[in-house]
């Protein structure tokens, strides 16, 4: 009974976090990939432009049980949360990287474009400074992301087990015969 309450609590936290992320997010749109209408399988689309993750389009069977629906919705919420996190993270990375490169080039007295018209760049050692600083600055954010990712995946795995047991139970349970009156 306590496990059931803990799982409900975890699911509520997951849902609240997903809603918060959606509200505060820069990007809400993912790939417009759409699988064929008659497909009876999950489809994995091309990488999203912002998150670089491949979105999954989940198949919804006609006779989906409430438990299967809950699992599918949890998987979808987790995917949306993951897409959103990485879209926001990648945007922040790109902005900070551009600012870092610009400031370093200005400090050297160089323009953003070389005389040949190509974009000026920094060497690997200089960029290593940026990467180290960015990772250090975002360390706690990544710790929280990893913790939440593990919680979500534990909940998904738990529901997958429940769905598997439900399917086995439904196959083993004797079918009720329809009586005609």
Secondary structure, DSSP 4 states (H G I P E B T S, - for coil): -HHHHHHHHHHHHHHHHHHHHHHH-S----------TT--S-EEEEEPTTT-PEEEE----TT--HHHHHHHHHHHHHHHHHHHHHHHHHHHHHHHHHHHHHHHHHHTT--SB-TTSPBP---HHHHHHHHHHHHHHTHHHHHHHHHHHHHHHHHHHHHHHHHHHHHHHHHHSPPPPPPP-
